[in-house]
Amino acid sequence: VNVLSTTLFNDTALTETTRATIDAYTLLSNGERIYDRLHSEKVVPDTSIASFPTYETPFVTAVGKVLDFGDITCVIKDTGDTVVITSDNTGTITMNCGDTLTVTTDGFNAIKSSTGIVVDGDTVIDGWTTEGDLYINSAQDLTDVTINGDLRIATGADSVLSFTNVTVTGSVWNDSDTNTLEIQIDSTSDMTAGDEGTGAGETNIVGEILTFTSSGVIVGSRIQLYNVTTSLELDNTIDDGNWSYQDTDGNIAIDDIIRLRVTHTDGATAMLPFEGLAIASATGGSFLVSQEDDEIYNAYAIDGSTITGFEADYVDNEFDITIANNWTAKDLYSWSVYNQTTQEGIQAFFGAFEAIDIANLRINTDILNVYFDNNTSTNVHQTDNIRIYRADELYPVKNPTTGGGGIDVVWRDKVFIAETGVSGLTTSESSILSNIEADTNELQTNQGNFATATGFATEVKQDIMQTDITTTKKKATLAANLSA
């Protein structure tokens, strides 16, 4: 009787040594069962009682945690016989691994084949590494998979797949010539398409879709969304009350700094420009917008969209005067506020020109190095007395101008505002002054009769005075008695 032929002793990678148990496996649901079963297939029955069982050349070898199939194509299925071998040590081995091929703790976690690994069905292979090209014939999502080779997908239908933490060192190919393939990947995945495109037989890889929203924006405002990290404009549009941005092109990565700008005019009224920053999360981000009245624009009461004679030079960073007419600072400011609500204006001139107060307008040179330029040959001048100056105090006119004509602008000294009909005091100062005035009026009303005055400690002062008089009288009486 051959006792030892039913027990496998001499392979430390085996997790089961009883051949009958191994041969009873119905599913090869992890790497250990695959290794056990394929080695059992190669046992040579031994008729010698004194000998250990011996093997023919095995179908698979263990190299660390790698199942190495050599030049045998490894096919993983979720149905059929447990093991189907098409030829001896070459060709194809098909294994029924059930619905999931599991990576066990400290067990096998990689499959290697020079002729390819095929997932023919819906078996989940999450957590595995393939050393060699991987072929997938079903529309399945992947998680925590590394493919050291190409990934070729043939679903036979238009498909959208989701990959999380998947790396493909080769290329991704759509082997369904008549169908589209879209793969949505997260920020931890890394792959490129070998047949990039969105049409049939092409592969469209899109990054994780991050969504950005805003609240508090006035309908009709212009919105610009910008990736500060990558210096890329993402959106530039007019808000219709339902603005949001979805990054379907992979232009935003988690932790990117995203900027939102908002500008708004409505005829002769406007809001101050708003700017906010957000850090992109795994889902995107949101902005809470607070738009405040532009009191200077509203006080000027000019519709900036109707002003002519000024143009923004986005190449040379200039306010260009384009017609041979004199002009006002009010018109210039109103036009510039409106200009920031245009697509190019919010991009290039946002925050560059600011009203300090109703009589002083500043070019913020730390934001943009703006100068005035005259495109005409006629000398023109500013006809109001509002100061227009650069933050660095340099002369704000280009010299020489493009057209040769000069520009006279009020720029040197701060213009102080004279107020009439108002005190000029702060609220706190006005309150203190009012209290002093009330006390003074009270004294005037009750002069000569402090007992009727309010708000003063007149009674206490009278009591002290009466006490002092009484004490003096007592001292005088005592002195008289002592001298008698």
C-alpha positions as a Python dict, from the first residue, in 0.01 Angstrom:
ca = {
    (1, 'V'): (0, 0, 0),
    (2, 'N'): (136, 339, -92),
    (3, 'V'): (85, 544, 225),
    (4, 'L'): (299, 847, 146),
    (5, 'S'): (162, 917, -199),
    (6, 'T'): (-145, 1087, -58),
    (7, 'T'): (51, 1336, 149),
    (8, 'L'): (263, 1626, 19),
    (9, 'F'): (558, 1693, 251),
    (10, 'N'): (838, 1867, 72),
    (11, 'D'): (699, 2212, -27),
    (12, 'T'): (682, 2483, 238),
    (13, 'A'): (455, 2701, 20),
    (14, 'L'): (174, 2445, 49),
    (15, 'T'): (-99, 2531, 296),
    (16, 'E'): (-259, 2187, 278),
    (17, 'T'): (-63, 1859, 262),
    (18, 'T'): (-344, 1607, 224),
    (19, 'R'): (-397, 1549, -143),
    (20, 'A'): (-755, 1433, -105),
    (21, 'T'): (-843, 1760, 70),
    (22, 'I'): (-672, 1965, -199),
    (23, 'D'): (-844, 1779, -480),
    (24, 'A'): (-1179, 1843, -313),
    (25, 'Y'): (-1144, 2220, -352),
    (26, 'T'): (-1444, 2344, -551),
    (27, 'L'): (-1320, 2703, -578),
    (28, 'L'): (-967, 2836, -598),
    (29, 'S'): (-1067, 3150, -411),
    (30, 'N'): (-719, 3261, -299),
    (31, 'G'): (-356, 3226, -404),
    (32, 'E'): (-286, 2947, -156),
    (33, 'R'): (-559, 2725, -299),
    (34, 'I'): (-435, 2791, -653),
    (35, 'Y'): (-84, 2687, -554),
    (36, 'D'): (-202, 2377, -363),
    (37, 'R'): (-427, 2253, -642),
    (38, 'L'): (-188, 2310, -930),
    (39, 'H'): (87, 2124, -741),
    (40, 'S'): (-147, 1838, -664),
    (41, 'E'): (-215, 1809, -1038),
    (42, 'K'): (155, 1737, -1095),
    (43, 'V'): (214, 1465, -831),
    (44, 'V'): (359, 1143, -974),
    (45, 'P'): (207, 846, -790),
    (46, 'D'): (485, 658, -609),
    (47, 'T'): (464, 281, -567),
    (48, 'S'): (760, 268, -332),
    (49, 'I'): (667, 266, 37),
    (50, 'A'): (1001, 420, 134),
    (51, 'S'): (985, 717, -105),
    (52, 'F'): (827, 1057, -82),
    (53, 'P'): (587, 1163, -361),
    (54, 'T'): (764, 1330, -652),
    (55, 'Y'): (651, 1597, -902),
    (56, 'E'): (662, 1662, -1266),
    (57, 'T'): (756, 2021, -1354),
    (58, 'P'): (491, 2229, -1171),
    (59, 'F'): (245, 2457, -1345),
    (60, 'V'): (322, 2739, -1102),
    (61, 'T'): (612, 2825, -874),
    (62, 'A'): (622, 3041, -565),
    (63, 'V'): (861, 3334, -571),
    (64, 'G'): (801, 3509, -242),
    (65, 'K'): (437, 3615, -261),
    (66, 'V'): (422, 3585, -640),
    (67, 'L'): (248, 3300, -823),
    (68, 'D'): (474, 3261, -1126),
    (69, 'F'): (308, 3084, -1421),
    (70, 'G'): (603, 3134, -1655),
    (71, 'D'): (475, 3133, -2012),
    (72, 'I'): (139, 2977, -1925),
    (73, 'T'): (-163, 3204, -1973),
    (74, 'C'): (-358, 3223, -1648),
    (75, 'V'): (-737, 3253, -1689),
    (76, 'I'): (-950, 3346, -1388),
    (77, 'K'): (-1322, 3264, -1412),
    (78, 'D'): (-1620, 3266, -1180),
    (79, 'T'): (-1791, 2956, -1323),
    (80, 'G'): (-1706, 2614, -1463),
    (81, 'D'): (-1475, 2336, -1351),
    (82, 'T'): (-1227, 2401, -1074),
    (83, 'V'): (-923, 2359, -1300),
    (84, 'V'): (-904, 2312, -1677),
    (85, 'I'): (-560, 2243, -1823),
    (86, 'T'): (-533, 2268, -2200),
    (87, 'S'): (-176, 2148, -2240),
    (88, 'D'): (117, 2021, -2037),
    (89, 'N'): (305, 2316, -1883),
    (90, 'T'): (231, 2541, -2182),
    (91, 'G'): (-78, 2699, -2325),
    (92, 'T'): (-357, 2797, -2086),
    (93, 'I'): (-476, 2710, -1737),
    (94, 'T'): (-834, 2810, -1653),
    (95, 'M'): (-933, 2825, -1286),
    (96, 'N'): (-1270, 2875, -1120),
    (97, 'C'): (-1199, 3133, -849),
    (98, 'G'): (-1559, 3222, -770),
    (99, 'D'): (-1684, 3578, -735),
    (100, 'T'): (-1371, 3701, -553),
    (101, 'L'): (-1004, 3606, -569),
    (102, 'T'): (-894, 3703, -219),
    (103, 'V'): (-556, 3823, -99),
    (104, 'T'): (-506, 3656, 238),
    (105, 'T'): (-298, 3799, 521),
    (106, 'D'): (69, 3729, 451),
    (107, 'G'): (-36, 3516, 155),
    (108, 'F'): (14, 3537, -221),
    (109, 'N'): (-70, 3880, -361),
    (110, 'A'): (67, 3877, -717),
    (111, 'I'): (30, 3669, -1034),
    (112, 'K'): (300, 3660, -1300),
    (113, 'S'): (272, 3537, -1658),
    (114, 'S'): (471, 3635, -1964),
    (115, 'T'): (172, 3555, -2186),
    (116, 'G'): (-89, 3737, -1981),
    (117, 'I'): (-346, 3709, -1705),
    (118, 'V'): (-711, 3700, -1811),
    (119, 'V'): (-1017, 3779, -1598),
    (120, 'D'): (-1293, 3608, -1796),
    (121, 'G'): (-1608, 3691, -1602),
    (122, 'D'): (-1691, 3893, -1294),
    (123, 'T'): (-1432, 3765, -1046),
    (124, 'V'): (-1316, 4055, -828),
    (125, 'I'): (-936, 4086, -814),
    (126, 'D'): (-907, 4384, -579),
    (127, 'G'): (-576, 4398, -393),
    (128, 'W'): (-379, 4196, -650),
    (129, 'T'): (-71, 4282, -852),
    (130, 'T'): (-21, 4138, -1198),
    (131, 'E'): (325, 4094, -1343),
    (132, 'G'): (235, 4092, -1711),
    (133, 'D'): (-51, 4220, -1926),
    (134, 'L'): (-399, 4196, -1774),
    (135, 'Y'): (-703, 4124, -1991),
    (136, 'I'): (-1051, 4195, -1852),
    (137, 'N'): (-1356, 4077, -2040),
    (138, 'S'): (-1622, 4227, -1813),
    (139, 'A'): (-1726, 4575, -1699),
    (140, 'Q'): (-1583, 4565, -1350),
    (141, 'D'): (-1447, 4834, -1122),
    (142, 'L'): (-1100, 4794, -969),
    (143, 'T'): (-961, 4891, -628),
    (144, 'D'): (-602, 4865, -500),
    (145, 'V'): (-474, 4689, -814),
    (146, 'T'): (-128, 4727, -969),
    (147, 'I'): (-75, 4614, -1328),
    (148, 'N'): (287, 4595, -1435),
    (149, 'G'): (207, 4580, -1802),
    (150, 'D'): (-84, 4680, -2026),
    (151, 'L'): (-450, 4668, -1928),
    (152, 'R'): (-676, 4557, -2211),
    (153, 'I'): (-1052, 4578, -2159),
    (154, 'A'): (-1317, 4424, -2383),
    (155, 'T'): (-1661, 4460, -2228),
    (156, 'G'): (-1861, 4427, -2549),
    (157, 'A'): (-2075, 4726, -2448),
    (158, 'D'): (-2045, 5100, -2385),
    (159, 'S'): (-1897, 5107, -2036),
    (160, 'V'): (-1809, 5349, -1755),
    (161, 'L'): (-1570, 5199, -1497),
    (162, 'S'): (-1447, 5335, -1165),
    (163, 'F'): (-1087, 5273, -1057),
    (164, 'T'): (-958, 5356, -707),
    (165, 'N'): (-586, 5338, -629),
    (166, 'V'): (-508, 5156, -952),
    (167, 'T'): (-171, 5182, -1126),
    (168, 'V'): (-103, 5067, -1480),
    (169, 'T'): (262, 5089, -1582),
    (170, 'G'): (182, 5020, -1946),
    (171, 'S'): (-120, 5157, -2131),
    (172, 'V'): (-494, 5108, -2109),
    (173, 'W'): (-664, 4982, -2423),
    (174, 'N'): (-1025, 4943, -2531),
    (175, 'D'): (-1043, 4615, -2720),
    (176, 'S'): (-1414, 4658, -2798),
    (177, 'D'): (-1387, 4826, -3136),
    (178, 'T'): (-1754, 4922, -3158),
    (179, 'N'): (-1800, 5041, -2800),
    (180, 'T'): (-1693, 5339, -2589),
    (181, 'L'): (-1495, 5304, -2267),
    (182, 'E'): (-1469, 5563, -1991),
    (183, 'I'): (-1258, 5505, -1682),
    (184, 'Q'): (-1309, 5738, -1389),
    (185, 'I'): (-1003, 5741, -1164),
    (186, 'D'): (-932, 5891, -824),
    (187, 'S'): (-629, 6101, -731),
    (188, 'T'): (-432, 5794, -615),
    (189, 'S'): (-459, 5618, -950),
    (190, 'D'): (-205, 5649, -1230),
    (191, 'M'): (-253, 5539, -1591),
    (192, 'T'): (-262, 5659, -1949),
    (193, 'A'): (-469, 5548, -2245),
    (194, 'G'): (-302, 5379, -2539),
    (195, 'D'): (-599, 5469, -2761),
    (196, 'E'): (-705, 5796, -2602),
    (197, 'G'): (-1042, 5931, -2707),
    (198, 'T'): (-1413, 5919, -2638),
    (199, 'G'): (-1530, 5728, -2945),
    (200, 'A'): (-1583, 5360, -3021),
    (201, 'G'): (-1268, 5157, -2968),
    (202, 'E'): (-1108, 5440, -2770),
    (203, 'T'): (-1036, 5488, -2400),
    (204, 'N'): (-1135, 5802, -2213),
    (205, 'I'): (-966, 5830, -1872),
    (206, 'V'): (-1114, 6103, -1654),
    (207, 'G'): (-998, 6214, -1312),
    (208, 'E'): (-1210, 6210, -1002),
    (209, 'I'): (-1507, 6444, -1050),
    (210, 'L'): (-1480, 6720, -793),
    (211, 'T'): (-1766, 6968, -756),
    (212, 'F'): (-1743, 7331, -645),
    (213, 'T'): (-2045, 7541, -543),
    (214, 'S'): (-2111, 7888, -408),
    (215, 'S'): (-2380, 8054, -199),
    (216, 'G'): (-2468, 8420, -153),
    (217, 'V'): (-2386, 8524, -510),
    (218, 'I'): (-2617, 8786, -664),
    (219, 'V'): (-2777, 8657, -983),
    (220, 'G'): (-2611, 8816, -1284),
    (221, 'S'): (-2267, 8836, -1124),
    (222, 'R'): (-1961, 8724, -1315),
    (223, 'I'): (-1780, 8429, -1161),
    (224, 'Q'): (-1426, 8315, -1227),
    (225, 'L'): (-1296, 7985, -1083),
    (226, 'Y'): (-920, 7940, -1095),
    (227, 'N'): (-675, 7668, -989),
    (228, 'V'): (-398, 7862, -814),
    (229, 'T'): (-183, 7551, -774),
    (230, 'T'): (-167, 7481, -1148),
    (231, 'S'): (-230, 7838, -1275),
    (232, 'L'): (-534, 7725, -1476),
    (233, 'E'): (-867, 7902, -1525),
    (234, 'L'): (-1147, 7652, -1470),
    (235, 'D'): (-1459, 7860, -1534),
    (236, 'N'): (-1552, 8215, -1632),
    (237, 'T'): (-1922, 8278, -1666),
    (238, 'I'): (-2230, 8476, -1558),
    (239, 'D'): (-2415, 8322, -1264),
    (240, 'D'): (-2777, 8245, -1347),
    (241, 'G'): (-2855, 8152, -987),
    (242, 'N'): (-2757, 7787, -1024),
    (243, 'W'): (-2382, 7803, -1067),
    (244, 'S'): (-2163, 7504, -987),
    (245, 'Y'): (-1851, 7355, -1143),
    (246, 'Q'): (-1778, 6986, -1198),
    (247, 'D'): (-1423, 6890, -1285),
    (248, 'T'): (-1484, 6623, -1547),
    (249, 'D'): (-1145, 6678, -1713),
    (250, 'G'): (-917, 6603, -1418),
    (251, 'N'): (-802, 6965, -1381),
    (252, 'I'): (-818, 6962, -1000),
    (253, 'A'): (-633, 6736, -759),
    (254, 'I'): (-705, 6696, -390),
    (255, 'D'): (-534, 6973, -188),
    (256, 'D'): (-511, 7209, -486),
    (257, 'I'): (-581, 7573, -392),
    (258, 'I'): (-890, 7696, -578),
    (259, 'R'): (-982, 8067, -608),
    (260, 'L'): (-1326, 8218, -670),
    (261, 'R'): (-1372, 8577, -792),
    (262, 'V'): (-1708, 8751, -815),
    (263, 'T'): (-1792, 9093, -967),
    (264, 'H'): (-2127, 9262, -1025),
    (265, 'T'): (-2275, 9576, -1179),
    (266, 'D'): (-2636, 9661, -1256),
    (267, 'G'): (-2654, 9988, -1441),
    (268, 'A'): (-2547, 10267, -1205),
    (269, 'T'): (-2512, 10037, -901),
    (270, 'A'): (-2239, 9786, -826),
    (271, 'M'): (-2097, 9556, -562),
    (272, 'L'): (-1737, 9547, -447),
    (273, 'P'): (-1532, 9262, -601),
    (274, 'F'): (-1516, 8944, -391),
    (275, 'E'): (-1234, 8691, -379),
    (276, 'G'): (-1218, 8366, -178),
    (277, 'L'): (-993, 8059, -157),
    (278, 'A'): (-1069, 7693, -89),
    (279, 'I'): (-859, 7378, -67),
    (280, 'A'): (-994, 7098, -286),
    (281, 'S'): (-1119, 6804, -82),
    (282, 'A'): (-1205, 6455, -203),
    (283, 'T'): (-1545, 6586, -314),
    (284, 'G'): (-1456, 6942, -418),
    (285, 'G'): (-1536, 7254, -218),
    (286, 'S'): (-1776, 7541, -157),
    (287, 'F'): (-1756, 7919, -120),
    (288, 'L'): (-1966, 8142, 104),
    (289, 'V'): (-1980, 8473, -85),
    (290, 'S'): (-2056, 8809, 75),
    (291, 'Q'): (-2097, 9093, -177),
    (292, 'E'): (-2096, 9447, -34),
    (293, 'D'): (-2215, 9769, -195),
    (294, 'D'): (-1957, 9971, -386),
    (295, 'E'): (-2052, 10300, -220),
    (296, 'I'): (-1827, 10510, -444),
    (297, 'Y'): (-1959, 10366, -771),
    (298, 'N'): (-2313, 10405, -641),
    (299, 'A'): (-2243, 10765, -532),
    (300, 'Y'): (-2107, 10851, -877),
    (301, 'A'): (-2432, 10703, -1017),
    (302, 'I'): (-2284, 10636, -1362),
    (303, 'D'): (-2355, 10323, -1567),
    (304, 'G'): (-2002, 10205, -1645),
    (305, 'S'): (-2119, 9997, -1940),
    (306, 'T'): (-2214, 10316, -2128),
    (307, 'I'): (-1877, 10489, -2092),
    (308, 'T'): (-1666, 10520, -2407),
    (309, 'G'): (-1317, 10651, -2458),
    (310, 'F'): (-1138, 10399, -2236),
    (311, 'E'): (-1004, 10054, -2325),
    (312, 'A'): (-816, 9794, -2122),
    (313, 'D'): (-481, 9698, -2271),
    (314, 'Y'): (-430, 9348, -2131),
    (315, 'V'): (-96, 9305, -2304),
    (316, 'D'): (77, 9619, -2175),
    (317, 'N'): (-131, 9657, -1854),
    (318, 'E'): (-266, 10000, -1943),
    (319, 'F'): (-579, 10214, -1925),
    (320, 'D'): (-587, 10341, -2283),
    (321, 'I'): (-755, 10668, -2379),
    (322, 'T'): (-889, 10602, -2728),
    (323, 'I'): (-1072, 10922, -2825),
    (324, 'A'): (-948, 11281, -2834),
    (325, 'N'): (-1176, 11406, -2557),
    (326, 'N'): (-1119, 11527, -2204),
    (327, 'W'): (-1244, 11296, -1933),
    (328, 'T'): (-1337, 11260, -1566),
    (329, 'A'): (-1212, 11032, -1292),
    (330, 'K'): (-1574, 10940, -1219),
    (331, 'D'): (-1616, 10806, -1571),
    (332, 'L'): (-1285, 10620, -1549),
    (333, 'Y'): (-1373, 10449, -1222),
    (334, 'S'): (-1725, 10360, -1335),
    (335, 'W'): (-1589, 10211, -1657),
    (336, 'S'): (-1319, 10013, -1472),
    (337, 'V'): (-1571, 9862, -1229),
    (338, 'Y'): (-1786, 9750, -1521),
    (339, 'N'): (-1477, 9622, -1706),
    (340, 'Q'): (-1407, 9380, -1421),
    (341, 'T'): (-1742, 9214, -1493),
    (342, 'T'): (-1620, 9113, -1840),
    (343, 'Q'): (-1446, 8784, -1911),
    (344, 'E'): (-1104, 8941, -1969),
    (345, 'G'): (-1145, 9211, -1705),
    (346, 'I'): (-1198, 8968, -1416),
    (347, 'Q'): (-900, 8767, -1539),
    (348, 'A'): (-647, 9047, -1578),
    (349, 'F'): (-757, 9368, -1400),
    (350, 'F'): (-933, 9230, -1090),
    (351, 'G'): (-854, 9451, -788),
    (352, 'A'): (-610, 9668, -984),
    (353, 'F'): (-807, 9995, -946),
    (354, 'E'): (-968, 10083, -614),
    (355, 'A'): (-1167, 10372, -468),
    (356, 'I'): (-1016, 10474, -132),
    (357, 'D'): (-1293, 10730, -89),
    (358, 'I'): (-1503, 10950, -312),
    (359, 'A'): (-1208, 11181, -390),
    (360, 'N'): (-911, 10940, -413),
    (361, 'L'): (-869, 10650, -655),
    (362, 'R'): (-567, 10420, -632),
    (363, 'I'): (-391, 10191, -878),
    (364, 'N'): (-281, 9889, -671),
    (365, 'T'): (62, 9832, -820),
    (366, 'D'): (120, 9525, -603),
    (367, 'I'): (-160, 9360, -802),
    (368, 'L'): (-95, 9507, -1148),
    (369, 'N'): (158, 9762, -1274),
    (370, 'V'): (-93, 9982, -1458),
    (371, 'Y'): (-20, 10310, -1639),
    (372, 'F'): (-234, 10547, -1846),
    (373, 'D'): (-171, 10565, -2219),
    (374, 'N'): (-307, 10800, -2485),
    (375, 'N'): (-364, 10631, -2820),
    (376, 'T'): (-446, 10963, -2986),
    (377, 'S'): (-222, 11253, -3088),
    (378, 'T'): (-435, 11504, -2896),
    (379, 'N'): (-349, 11630, -2549),
    (380, 'V'): (-633, 11544, -2310),
    (381, 'H'): (-688, 11622, -1945),
    (382, 'Q'): (-893, 11524, -1645),
    (383, 'T'): (-1172, 11775, -1580),
    (384, 'D'): (-1258, 11693, -1217),
    (385, 'N'): (-1040, 11716, -906),
    (386, 'I'): (-1047, 11353, -794),
    (387, 'R'): (-698, 11219, -732),
    (388, 'I'): (-583, 10919, -938),
    (389, 'Y'): (-253, 10780, -816),
    (390, 'R'): (-35, 10471, -810),
    (391, 'A'): (35, 10299, -479),
    (392, 'D'): (409, 10337, -545),
    (393, 'E'): (358, 10716, -597),
    (394, 'L'): (511, 10708, -947),
    (395, 'Y'): (370, 10928, -1224),
    (396, 'P'): (79, 10719, -1359),
    (397, 'V'): (114, 10814, -1728),
    (398, 'K'): (318, 10625, -1985),
    (399, 'N'): (597, 10833, -2133),
    (400, 'P'): (591, 10869, -2425),
    (401, 'T'): (232, 10773, -2498),
    (402, 'T'): (149, 10546, -2790),
    (403, 'G'): (-33, 10815, -2987),
    (404, 'G'): (193, 11101, -2885),
    (405, 'G'): (-81, 11301, -2714),
    (406, 'G'): (-32, 11401, -2352),
    (407, 'I'): (-246, 11319, -2048),
    (408, 'D'): (-302, 11563, -1763),
    (409, 'V'): (-411, 11379, -1449),
    (410, 'V'): (-456, 11482, -1083),
    (411, 'W'): (-214, 11251, -908),
    (412, 'R'): (26, 11414, -659),
    (413, 'D'): (-147, 11493, -329),
    (414, 'K'): (-432, 11343, -136),
    (415, 'V'): (-763, 11521, -183),
    (416, 'F'): (-937, 11596, 147),
    (417, 'I'): (-1312, 11592, 162),
    (418, 'A'): (-1493, 11900, 298),
    (419, 'E'): (-1816, 11813, 477),
    (420, 'T'): (-2112, 12046, 516),
    (421, 'G'): (-2417, 11989, 734),
    (422, 'V'): (-2247, 11706, 924),
    (423, 'S'): (-2028, 11701, 1236),
    (424, 'G'): (-1756, 11476, 1102),
    (425, 'L'): (-1748, 11294, 1435),
    (426, 'T'): (-1767, 10922, 1489),
    (427, 'T'): (-2075, 10771, 1655),
    (428, 'S'): (-1891, 10742, 1988),
    (429, 'E'): (-1765, 11100, 1967),
    (430, 'S'): (-2113, 11226, 1886),
    (431, 'S'): (-2257, 11043, 2187),
    (432, 'I'): (-2002, 11201, 2424),
    (433, 'L'): (-2071, 11547, 2281),
    (434, 'S'): (-2447, 11500, 2321),
    (435, 'N'): (-2408, 11405, 2688),
    (436, 'I'): (-2197, 11716, 2756),
    (437, 'E'): (-2455, 11931, 2584),
    (438, 'A'): (-2740, 11778, 2787),
    (439, 'D'): (-2558, 11837, 3116),
    (440, 'T'): (-2481, 12196, 3023),
    (441, 'N'): (-2843, 12263, 2932),
    (442, 'E'): (-2953, 12115, 3265),
    (443, 'L'): (-2727, 12348, 3458),
    (444, 'Q'): (-2847, 12645, 3258),
    (445, 'T'): (-3209, 12555, 3325),
    (446, 'N'): (-3160, 12507, 3700),
    (447, 'Q'): (-2897, 12772, 3776),
    (448, 'G'): (-2930, 12907, 4129),
    (449, 'N'): (-3121, 12604, 4244),
    (450, 'F'): (-2894, 12298, 4246),
    (451, 'A'): (-3150, 12100, 4442),
    (452, 'T'): (-3366, 12068, 4131),
    (453, 'A'): (-3085, 11971, 3891),
    (454, 'T'): (-3068, 11609, 3771),
    (455, 'G'): (-2768, 11398, 3696),
    (456, 'F'): (-2550, 11569, 3960),
    (457, 'A'): (-2468, 11478, 4325),
    (458, 'T'): (-2598, 11811, 4462),
    (459, 'E'): (-2759, 11661, 4771),
    (460, 'V'): (-2441, 11490, 4884),
    (461, 'K'): (-2241, 11807, 4837),
    (462, 'Q'): (-2493, 12006, 5046),
    (463, 'D'): (-2480, 11744, 5325),
    (464, 'I'): (-2101, 11772, 5338),
    (465, 'M'): (-2123, 12151, 5348),
    (466, 'Q'): (-2377, 12142, 5635),
    (467, 'T'): (-2158, 11899, 5831),
    (468, 'D'): (-1855, 12126, 5793),
    (469, 'I'): (-2052, 12427, 5925),
    (470, 'T'): (-2180, 12236, 6229),
    (471, 'T'): (-1832, 12113, 6315),
    (472, 'T'): (-1692, 12465, 6296),
    (473, 'K'): (-1958, 12598, 6536),
    (474, 'K'): (-1880, 12324, 6789),
    (475, 'K'): (-1509, 12403, 6780),
    (476, 'A'): (-1579, 12773, 6839),
    (477, 'T'): (-1803, 12702, 7142),
    (478, 'L'): (-1542, 12470, 7295),
    (479, 'A'): (-1270, 12730, 7260),
    (480, 'A'): (-1485, 12994, 7429),
    (481, 'N'): (-1556, 12771, 7729),
    (482, 'L'): (-1188, 12693, 7779),
    (483, 'S'): (-1091, 13058, 7784),
    (484, 'A'): (-1361, 13158, 8035),
}
